[in-house]
Amino acid sequence: EPEVTQTPSHQVTQMGQEVILRCVPISNHLYFYWYRQILGQKVEFLVSFYNNEISEKSEIFDDQFSVERPDGSNFTLKIRSTKLEDSAMYFCASSLGLAGEFSEQYFGPGTRLTVT
Amino acid sequence: AQSVAQPEDQVNVAEGNPLTVKCTYSVSGNPYLFWYVQYPNRGLQFLLKYITGDNLVKGSYGFEAEFNKSQTSFHLKKPSALVSDSALYFCAVSSLKDTGRRALTFGSGTRLQVQP
């Protein structure tokens, strides 16, 4: 069964450093997403991506964040200058996104980001 | 703004007994409702969804959920619980009232503990 994969599983970085979290969505999916979950809190939407551009973003997704689909398979989230409060589990997801349909999102296992 | 409430942090049930995990929601427009399950060190796994049609939807692993528009609820149920059902369950909602909006809003999660 196809699945969303994410690397690395755990990333430790120092405050102010740039990090790139990587995801490989399910191959025939058209919509891609990033969510995050701060320890003990809700899963929160960050951004959705469709047709090589951002479709929607939350207020969390400020200028420090960017997303990219550098090739036909990878989908990345970059945090330009990490802050302590960026420490969280980051989930990538993808969905079919067919016109007129609201298909479910399939989530990866997550990358735990720890900012020290 | 859309929101989801899961009023119980934890639900305890004996193996073989029926289980219910509660969820209420608030959206503008028609809701699209989802249940996800999270096992330790795993991503969110899709269980079932309500988009339109029958109010009772069936999903993976014998789970079902009932959409109740008047009570704005989407409770997750299973007739006979298994110890292996013990996990963290998330209810999520979205609405396409705003064009292209597919972001999911999650509840805070309910931990299901099934005792042998």
Chai-1 contact restraints between the chains, C-beta under 6 A:
chainA,res_idxA,chainB,res_idxB,connection_type,confidence,min_distance_angstrom,max_distance_angstrom,comment,restraint_id
A,K42,B,F106,contact,1.0,0.0,6.0,A-B,restraint_1
A,K42,B,S108,contact,1.0,0.0,6.0,A-B,restraint_2
A,V43,B,F106,contact,1.0,0.0,6.0,A-B,restraint_3
A,F45,B,A103,contact,1.0,0.0,6.0,A-B,restraint_4
A,S48,B,R102,contact,1.0,0.0,6.0,A-B,restraint_5
A,S55,B,G100,contact,1.0,0.0,6.0,A-B,restraint_6
A,E56,B,R101,contact,1.0,0.0,6.0,A-B,restraint_7
A,E56,B,A103,contact,1.0,0.0,6.0,A-B,restraint_8
A,F102,B,Y32,contact,1.0,0.0,6.0,A-B,restraint_9
A,F102,B,I51,contact,1.0,0.0,6.0,A-B,restraint_10
A,E104,B,F46,contact,1.0,0.0,6.0,A-B,restraint_11
A,E104,B,K49,contact,1.0,0.0,6.0,A-B,restraint_12
A,F107,B,G43,contact,1.0,0.0,6.0,A-B,restraint_13
A,F107,B,L44,contact,1.0,0.0,6.0,A-B,restraint_14
A,G108,B,G43,contact,1.0,0.0,6.0,A-B,restraint_15
A,P109,B,R42,contact,1.0,0.0,6.0,A-B,restraint_16
A,P109,B,G43,contact,1.0,0.0,6.0,A-B,restraint_17
A,G110,B,G43,contact,1.0,0.0,6.0,A-B,restraint_18
